[in-house]
Amino acid sequence: MKTLYLWVSDKGWTPFQYNELSELSPEFEARNIKLGDGCELGDGCKLGDRCELGYGCKLGDGCELGDGCELGDGCELGYGCELGDGCKLGDGCELGYGCELGDGCDVPKSLFISASRHTVSYWGEDVIQIGCKRYTISEWQKHFRKIGEAEGYSPEQMEEYKGYIDLIAAMHKTWALH
């Protein structure tokens, strides 16, 4: 049995026990919460009113979504993620454990690449994450071979990832946040 927390007027966050999310349909309807087919919510999650989760979304244990959050199809949030009111994440977005995004957060210009070895992600800032490694764009450009060798990448894989780094560097020049 899992526990999901929903806001109840005059009581605050209130626990609801369930085996299947469909058991909470009346509670979701009362709060205008919409869950797409195949959604999975970890134990102890909190969903604010008017949240909309697309098909196949997965939330880790202890995730907290503020009122009016919108997650696109296939979004995955790691354990303990917190999204403020009105956050909007596009299809396939993945956030790691303990990630926090404030009220009204909207990440419209981002890139996520499922590459040959590790995933590559860019979120509109001067940072690229490849697998667990996170460095500025210029650090990746200068040290990609050294990092690749330390991670056991083949020469072909290093060239592949150099292409992704260069692509992101070029995009960042036009997408840079103001």
HELIX and SHEET records of a PDB file:
HELIX    1   1 LEU A   21  LEU A   24  5                                   4    
HELIX    2   2 SER A   25  ALA A   30  1                                   6    
HELIX    3   3 ILE A  137  ALA A  150  1                                  14    
HELIX    4   4 PRO A  155  TRP A  175  1                                  21    
SHEET    1   A 6 GLY A  12  TYR A  18  0                                        
SHEET    2   A 6 LYS A   2  VAL A   8 -1                                        
SHEET    3   A 6 CYS A  45  LEU A  47  1                                        
SHEET    4   A 6 GLU A  64  LEU A  65  1                                        
SHEET    5   A 6 GLU A  82  LEU A  83  1                                        
SHEET    6   A 6 GLU A 100  LEU A 101  1                                        
SHEET    1   B 4 LYS A  34  LEU A  35  0                                        
SHEET    2   B 4 GLU A  52  LEU A  53  1                                        
SHEET    3   B 4 GLU A  70  LEU A  71  1                                        
SHEET    4   B 4 LYS A  88  LEU A  89  1                                        
SHEET    1   C 4 GLU A  40  LEU A  41  0                                        
SHEET    2   C 4 LYS A  58  LEU A  59  1                                        
SHEET    3   C 4 GLU A  76  LEU A  77  1                                        
SHEET    4   C 4 GLU A  94  LEU A  95  1                                        
SHEET    1   D 4 LEU A 111  SER A 114  0                                        
SHEET    2   D 4 THR A 119  TYR A 122 -1                                        
SHEET    3   D 4 ILE A 128  ILE A 130 -1                                        
SHEET    4   D 4 LYS A 133  TYR A 135 -1                                        
END                                                                             
